[in-house]
Amino acid sequence: MRKAVAAIPLLRAAGVAGLVAASGLAPSAARAMEFSTVPIDNRCDETSCRRAVIAEGEITSDAPAQFSQFLRRQLQVPGLHAVVFLNSPGGNVESALQLGSLLHDAGAAVVVGRPVMLGSQAAGRKRSSMGSVGVMPGHCASACVYSLMGARKRVVPNGARLGVHRMSAKTWMLDPAGGGAKGGRIFAGDREITALRSYVARVGGSQELISLAESIPADQIRMLSGQEVRRYRLGSPSL
């Protein structure tokens, strides 16, 4: 893919603030999402470098702003392509929608996987995707799936894992009986679901997937089959 990432404004998806969806695909203490780049051929120098983006970790509240700042820095060097390798256990839903909007407006192709330099000794099945870079299938669960929806082109290699469940947010309150702090959980209401459906409609995602996700208990994860990935328009096996 030869389309370069464009500078874009940060969009805010109101109505889902505070709702998260952390999956069971990674430890609960997952690292916050970090962004980096990977060369896609061997022709890199100080003035030009053909490269793709890596986004890996939990989608925290500041992930969209960090991504915007990251893009501004990277665009100072020619050669940045609108290809993002994504791996995430989920995170903050509001931030996931903002991140998905950024990916959508940039015309990005998102690959659920980790880049692997071809010819390396990395373990696992690799799928050649571009230049000297292959793909090791990755994972994208919970809120991450909504970020994936924002991509103009979605790639889910064979072996990649996608999972969904209900949006929720943890709450804490003092026990009036004197038992200390007591935890609870709240779920998305009509306003939050409407905001989510509006976003999905804008980026061309599947409304059916929202219904499926909201039917799965928040403490469980529903892994999607390859047939379901195609049915809900989440991606094809290759670019």
Beta strands, then each sheet from edge to edge (+ up, - down):
strand 1: 20-22
strand 2: 34-39
strand 3: 51-56
strand 4: 80-87
strand 5: 90-92
strand 6: 109-117
strand 7: 127-130
strand 8: 133-137
strand 9: 139-141
strand 10: 153-155
strand 11: 161-164
strand 12: 168-174
strand 13: 181-187
strand 14: 222-223
sheet 1: 1+ 5-
sheet 2: 2+ 3- 4- 6- 8+ 7-
sheet 3: 2+ 3- 4- 6- 10-
sheet 4: 9+ 11+ 14-
sheet 5: 12+ 13-
end
